[in-house]
Amino acid sequence: MVPSLSPIRLFATLAVALAFFTGCHGGEEAKGAETSEIPQVQVAKPVVADIPISLQYTANVQAIFQERAVPEDVSGYLTSVDFENGQFVQKGQILASIDKSPYIQKLEEAREQLAEASAEVHNHELLVERYGMMLKSKLIAQQDFDNQETALEVAQAKLKHARDQQNLAKVYLDFCDIRAPFTGYTTDRLLDPGQYISPQGPPVALVQKIDTLRVFIDVIEHDIPLVKIGQEVEIQVDAFPTRVFPGTVTYIAQAVAPDTRTMRLEADIPNKDGGLRSGMYANVRVVVGHIKGAILVPDTALATSTRGAAVFPVKDGRMERAPVELGYDLGRFVQVTSGLDPSQDIVIAGRDLVKLGERVKPVPTALHFSLSKAISD
């Protein structure tokens, strides 16, 4: 006879069995949930590269050569203006013209005077020839012949003067066309047809030569020992945020301004494609040296606080904090001078979702370092 269980004992047995089954099944679910909830972080090894040491300044880009477009030695009212602001012009191209009628009249007068002087010389030459024959025949005195030769010389001097006046009148007539002094760009059209222009007055325009531009940098006293003529310079402007324009230091003042305690430095920037324009605001870097084998990390891998700077390596599957010392800031990348092994993986993204010491799932990522992009981005 099989002993029967009382209702109370039967209920207790079923409860224990249900608890055992539920516990085993629930443990497996919890374990799976724990595995699936481990946060992922992107990790990468630092970059090792040679980097320049540079001084950072700001400056305005300026044209080296700029000239006023005015007439030479002539004045008058403008009859035409043949350019627009910002137009590219070739050397010798006519930009404007002034009223030529007074100078055409002067040229005609000079031609008439030249014709009269030429005829006078011709007459005196015939007279000298005739007086010479008469002198040989002793029909006139030597003094008469000498007087005629003197008259010829005077007529020849008048002819030379008349010829010079004609040439000068031609030059003045040519000056009525105001030409570009060199190949470049026009700026600031200042006069219009009908307005008076003279060599000393306002120009019809300014013409700038921009195949080479210049930046003027006021170097602070602390940086003066580092700068030298011939050093590399790099500038960037807002119009071309990803482009670096190289140049060279060409002049150092060698004297400190007493009011600002700075020293003026000039650098020339080649601009063969005309991308830069005079007046642009530029960020300037003067390269004063290089660091070989610098350890670089992305700025996203760094955290700074009152305790200093730190990176976050992953060890044994957990994120840790490692204090570091920083060097030069290149923008997107920063130099680490101590506290970091270049073979060590560090977190570069996802750090904000993880607590220190928490388990993480590292996702390796390769860093691609470009000096120009690191600085410009």
C-alpha positions as CSV (number, residue, x, y, z in Angstrom):
1,M,0.0,0.0,0.0
2,V,1.5,3.3,-1.1
3,P,1.4,5.8,1.7
4,S,-0.6,8.9,0.8
5,L,0.6,12.4,1.4
6,S,-1.4,14.8,3.4
7,P,-2.6,17.9,1.5
8,I,-0.1,20.2,3.4
9,R,2.9,18.0,2.6
10,L,1.8,17.7,-1.0
11,F,1.6,21.5,-1.4
12,A,5.0,21.9,0.2
13,T,6.6,19.4,-2.1
14,L,5.2,21.1,-5.2
15,A,6.3,24.5,-4.0
16,V,9.9,23.3,-3.5
17,A,10.0,21.7,-7.0
18,L,8.5,24.9,-8.6
19,A,11.1,27.0,-6.8
20,F,13.9,24.8,-8.0
21,F,12.7,24.9,-11.6
22,T,12.1,28.6,-11.6
23,G,15.5,29.3,-9.9
24,C,17.4,27.3,-12.5
25,H,15.7,28.9,-15.5
26,G,15.8,32.4,-14.0
27,G,19.6,32.0,-13.3
28,E,20.2,31.3,-17.0
29,E,18.2,34.3,-18.1
30,A,20.0,36.6,-15.7
31,K,23.4,35.3,-16.8
32,G,22.4,36.0,-20.5
33,A,21.1,39.5,-19.6
34,E,24.3,40.3,-17.8
35,T,26.3,39.3,-20.8
36,S,24.2,41.2,-23.3
37,E,24.3,44.4,-21.1
38,I,28.1,44.8,-21.1
39,P,28.7,48.2,-22.7
40,Q,30.9,48.5,-25.8
41,V,33.7,51.1,-26.0
42,Q,35.9,51.9,-28.9
43,V,39.6,51.5,-28.2
44,A,42.7,52.3,-30.1
45,K,46.5,52.4,-29.7
46,P,48.1,55.9,-29.6
47,V,49.7,57.3,-32.7
48,V,53.5,57.7,-32.8
49,A,54.5,60.5,-35.2
50,D,56.9,63.3,-35.8
51,I,55.3,66.7,-35.1
52,P,56.4,70.3,-35.5
53,I,56.7,72.7,-32.6
54,S,55.0,75.9,-33.5
55,L,54.0,79.2,-32.1
56,Q,50.3,80.2,-32.5
57,Y,49.3,83.7,-33.6
58,T,46.7,85.5,-35.6
59,A,47.3,88.1,-38.3
60,N,45.7,89.8,-41.3
61,V,46.8,88.8,-44.8
62,Q,48.1,91.8,-46.7
63,A,49.3,92.5,-50.3
64,I,53.0,93.2,-50.6
65,F,52.6,95.3,-53.7
66,Q,49.7,97.8,-54.0
67,E,49.7,100.8,-56.3
68,R,47.3,103.7,-57.0
69,A,46.0,103.8,-60.5
70,V,46.5,107.4,-61.5
71,P,47.7,109.2,-64.7
72,E,51.4,110.1,-65.0
73,D,52.1,113.8,-65.4
74,V,48.7,114.6,-66.9
75,S,45.3,115.7,-65.5
76,G,41.8,115.8,-66.8
77,Y,38.2,114.5,-66.6
78,L,37.6,110.8,-66.9
79,T,35.8,109.8,-70.1
80,S,35.7,106.0,-69.4
81,V,36.3,103.5,-66.6
82,D,36.9,100.0,-68.0
83,F,37.0,97.7,-65.0
84,E,35.0,96.4,-62.0
85,N,35.9,95.9,-58.4
86,G,37.9,92.7,-57.8
87,Q,38.6,92.3,-61.6
88,F,41.8,90.5,-62.6
89,V,43.9,92.7,-64.9
90,Q,47.1,92.2,-66.8
91,K,50.0,94.6,-66.6
92,G,49.5,97.5,-69.1
93,Q,45.8,96.9,-69.4
94,I,43.8,100.1,-69.8
95,L,41.7,100.8,-66.7
96,A,40.4,104.2,-67.5
97,S,40.9,107.2,-69.9
98,I,40.8,110.9,-69.4
99,D,39.8,113.5,-72.0
100,K,42.4,113.5,-74.7
101,S,41.4,116.5,-76.8
102,P,43.7,119.0,-75.1
103,Y,46.7,116.6,-75.5
104,I,45.7,115.8,-79.2
105,Q,45.7,119.6,-79.8
106,K,49.2,119.9,-78.2
107,L,50.5,117.1,-80.4
108,E,49.1,118.8,-83.5
109,E,50.8,122.1,-82.5
110,A,54.1,120.2,-81.9
111,R,53.9,118.7,-85.3
112,E,53.3,122.0,-86.9
113,Q,56.3,123.5,-85.0
114,L,58.4,120.6,-86.1
115,A,57.5,121.1,-89.7
116,E,58.3,124.8,-89.6
117,A,61.6,124.1,-87.8
118,S,62.5,121.4,-90.4
119,A,61.8,123.8,-93.3
120,E,63.9,126.5,-91.6
121,V,66.8,124.1,-91.3
122,H,66.5,123.1,-94.9
123,N,66.6,126.8,-96.0
124,H,69.6,127.5,-93.9
125,E,71.4,124.5,-95.2
126,L,70.9,125.8,-98.8
127,L,72.1,129.2,-97.8
128,V,75.2,127.8,-96.2
129,E,75.9,125.8,-99.3
130,R,75.5,128.9,-101.5
131,Y,77.5,131.1,-99.1
132,G,80.3,128.5,-99.2
133,M,80.5,128.7,-103.0
134,M,80.4,132.6,-102.9
135,L,83.2,132.5,-100.3
136,K,85.4,130.4,-102.6
137,S,84.8,132.9,-105.3
138,K,85.7,135.7,-102.8
139,L,82.3,137.3,-103.4
140,I,81.6,137.6,-99.7
141,A,83.6,138.0,-96.5
142,Q,84.4,135.1,-94.1
143,Q,82.2,136.8,-91.5
144,D,79.1,136.6,-93.7
145,F,79.7,132.8,-94.1
146,D,80.3,132.4,-90.4
147,N,77.0,134.2,-89.6
148,Q,75.1,131.9,-91.9
149,E,76.6,128.8,-90.3
150,T,75.6,130.2,-86.9
151,A,72.0,130.7,-88.2
152,L,72.0,127.1,-89.3
153,E,73.1,125.9,-85.9
154,V,70.3,127.9,-84.3
155,A,67.8,126.5,-86.7
156,Q,69.0,122.9,-86.0
157,A,68.6,123.5,-82.2
158,K,65.1,124.7,-82.8
159,L,64.4,121.6,-84.8
160,K,65.7,119.4,-82.0
161,H,63.5,121.2,-79.5
162,A,60.5,120.9,-81.8
163,R,61.2,117.1,-82.2
164,D,61.5,116.7,-78.4
165,Q,58.2,118.6,-77.9
166,Q,56.5,116.3,-80.4
167,N,57.8,113.2,-78.6
168,L,56.7,114.7,-75.2
169,A,53.2,115.4,-76.6
170,K,53.0,111.8,-77.7
171,V,53.9,110.6,-74.3
172,Y,51.4,112.9,-72.6
173,L,48.7,111.6,-75.0
174,D,49.6,108.0,-74.1
175,F,49.4,108.9,-70.4
176,C,45.7,109.8,-70.9
177,D,45.1,106.0,-70.8
178,I,45.5,104.9,-67.1
179,R,47.0,101.4,-67.2
180,A,47.5,98.6,-64.7
181,P,51.0,98.9,-63.2
182,F,51.3,95.1,-62.9
183,T,49.2,91.9,-63.2
184,G,46.9,91.7,-60.2
185,Y,43.4,92.6,-59.0
186,T,41.6,95.9,-58.8
187,T,40.1,97.0,-55.5
188,D,38.2,100.0,-54.4
189,R,37.0,101.7,-57.6
190,L,37.1,105.3,-56.4
191,L,36.2,107.5,-59.4
192,D,33.6,107.4,-62.2
193,P,33.5,109.0,-65.7
194,G,33.1,112.8,-65.5
195,Q,35.2,113.1,-62.4
196,Y,38.6,114.9,-62.4
197,I,41.8,113.0,-61.8
198,S,45.4,114.0,-61.3
199,P,48.6,112.3,-60.3
200,Q,48.3,113.8,-56.8
201,G,44.6,113.3,-56.3
202,P,42.5,110.1,-55.5
203,P,43.2,107.2,-57.8
204,V,40.6,105.6,-60.0
205,A,41.4,102.3,-58.3
206,L,43.9,100.4,-56.2
207,V,45.7,97.5,-57.9
208,Q,47.1,94.7,-55.8
209,K,49.6,92.0,-56.7
210,I,48.6,88.8,-54.9
211,D,50.8,86.0,-56.3
212,T,52.7,86.5,-53.0
213,L,51.1,87.8,-49.9
214,R,52.4,88.8,-46.5
215,V,51.4,88.4,-42.8
216,F,52.7,90.7,-40.0
217,I,53.0,89.0,-36.7
218,D,53.7,90.7,-33.3
219,V,55.7,88.1,-31.4
220,I,55.5,88.2,-27.6
221,E,58.7,88.7,-25.7
222,H,58.7,85.1,-24.4
223,D,58.8,83.7,-27.9
224,I,61.4,86.0,-29.4
225,P,64.4,83.7,-28.8
226,L,62.6,81.0,-30.8
227,V,62.0,82.8,-34.1
228,K,64.5,83.0,-37.0
229,I,64.5,84.2,-40.6
230,G,63.8,81.3,-42.9
231,Q,61.6,79.3,-40.6
232,E,58.4,77.7,-41.9
233,V,55.1,79.4,-41.5
234,E,51.6,77.9,-42.0
235,I,48.4,79.9,-42.2
236,Q,44.8,79.0,-42.4
237,V,41.8,81.1,-43.2
238,D,38.0,80.6,-42.6
239,A,37.4,80.6,-46.4
240,F,39.5,77.4,-46.7
241,P,39.2,75.6,-43.3
242,T,40.9,72.4,-44.5
243,R,43.7,74.0,-46.4
244,V,47.1,75.0,-45.1
245,F,49.1,77.7,-46.9
246,P,52.9,77.4,-46.3
247,G,55.2,80.3,-46.2
248,T,58.6,81.6,-44.9
249,V,59.7,84.1,-42.3
250,T,61.4,86.9,-44.3
251,Y,62.0,89.7,-41.8
252,I,62.4,90.1,-38.1
253,A,62.5,93.7,-36.6
254,Q,65.3,92.9,-34.1
255,A,63.7,95.5,-31.8
256,V,61.0,95.2,-29.2
257,A,58.2,97.8,-29.3
258,P,58.2,99.5,-25.9
259,D,54.4,100.0,-25.8
260,T,53.4,96.4,-26.6
261,R,56.6,94.5,-25.6
262,T,56.3,92.6,-28.9
263,M,58.6,92.3,-31.9
264,R,57.4,92.5,-35.5
265,L,57.9,89.5,-37.8
266,E,57.0,89.3,-41.5
267,A,56.3,86.1,-43.4
268,D,55.7,85.8,-47.2
269,I,53.0,83.3,-48.4
270,P,53.1,82.1,-52.0
271,N,49.6,82.4,-53.6
272,K,50.0,81.3,-57.2
273,D,46.4,80.0,-57.5
274,G,45.0,83.3,-56.1
275,G,43.1,81.5,-53.3
276,L,44.1,84.0,-50.6
277,R,42.9,87.6,-50.6
278,S,44.3,90.6,-49.0
279,G,42.5,91.4,-45.8
280,M,41.7,87.8,-44.8
281,Y,42.0,87.0,-41.1
282,A,44.4,84.1,-40.6
283,N,45.5,81.7,-37.9
284,V,49.3,81.6,-38.1
285,R,51.8,78.9,-36.9
286,V,55.5,79.6,-36.9
287,V,57.3,76.3,-36.9
288,V,60.3,76.7,-34.6
289,G,61.3,73.0,-34.2
290,H,60.2,69.3,-34.4
291,I,59.6,66.5,-32.0
292,K,60.4,63.0,-33.3
293,G,58.3,60.0,-32.1
294,A,55.7,62.0,-30.2
295,I,52.9,59.9,-28.6
296,L,49.6,61.3,-29.8
297,V,46.0,60.6,-28.6
298,P,42.7,62.0,-29.9
299,D,41.2,64.7,-27.8
300,T,38.2,62.5,-27.3
301,A,40.4,60.1,-25.3
302,L,41.3,62.7,-22.7
303,A,39.6,63.9,-19.6
304,T,40.8,66.9,-17.6
305,S,39.9,67.9,-14.0
306,T,41.4,69.4,-10.9
307,R,43.3,66.1,-10.6
308,G,44.9,66.7,-14.0
309,A,44.7,65.0,-17.4
310,A,44.0,61.3,-17.8
311,V,43.3,58.6,-20.4
312,F,41.3,55.4,-19.9
313,P,43.0,52.1,-20.7
314,V,41.1,48.8,-20.7
315,K,42.8,46.1,-18.5
316,D,41.4,42.6,-17.9
317,G,38.1,43.8,-19.5
318,R,37.6,46.7,-17.2
319,M,38.1,50.4,-17.8
320,E,40.7,52.2,-15.6
321,R,41.9,55.8,-15.2
322,A,45.6,56.5,-16.0
323,P,47.0,60.0,-15.2
324,V,49.1,61.5,-18.0
325,E,51.2,64.6,-18.7
326,L,50.3,66.5,-21.8
327,G,52.5,68.4,-24.3
328,Y,51.5,70.2,-27.5
329,D,47.9,70.5,-28.5
330,L,47.4,69.9,-32.3
331,G,43.7,70.3,-32.3
332,R,42.2,66.9,-32.9
333,F,45.3,65.2,-31.4
334,V,47.2,66.0,-28.2
335,Q,50.8,64.9,-27.3
336,V,51.2,62.8,-24.2
337,T,54.7,63.2,-22.7
338,S,54.4,60.7,-19.8
339,G,52.1,58.1,-18.3
340,L,51.1,56.2,-21.4
341,D,52.6,53.2,-23.1
342,P,52.1,53.6,-26.9
343,S,51.3,49.8,-27.2
344,Q,48.4,50.2,-24.8
345,D,44.7,50.3,-25.9
346,I,42.8,53.3,-24.6
347,V,39.1,54.2,-24.8
348,I,38.5,56.8,-27.5
349,A,34.6,56.7,-27.6
350,G,31.9,55.5,-25.3
351,R,33.6,56.4,-22.0
352,D,30.6,58.5,-20.8
353,L,28.4,55.4,-20.6
354,V,30.8,53.4,-18.4
355,K,31.9,53.8,-14.7
356,L,35.5,53.2,-13.7
357,G,36.2,49.6,-13.0
358,E,33.1,48.4,-14.8
359,R,33.4,45.6,-17.3
360,V,33.4,46.7,-20.9
361,K,33.6,45.1,-24.3
362,P,36.4,46.8,-26.2
363,V,36.0,47.3,-30.0
364,P,39.4,47.9,-31.6
365,T,39.7,50.9,-34.0
366,A,42.7,52.1,-36.0
367,L,43.6,55.8,-35.8
368,H,44.6,57.6,-38.9
369,F,46.7,60.6,-38.2
370,S,47.3,63.5,-40.7
371,L,49.1,66.5,-39.4
372,S,47.2,69.0,-41.6
373,K,43.8,67.5,-40.7
374,A,44.7,67.2,-37.0
375,I,45.4,70.9,-36.9
376,S,42.6,72.1,-39.2
377,D,39.7,70.1,-37.9
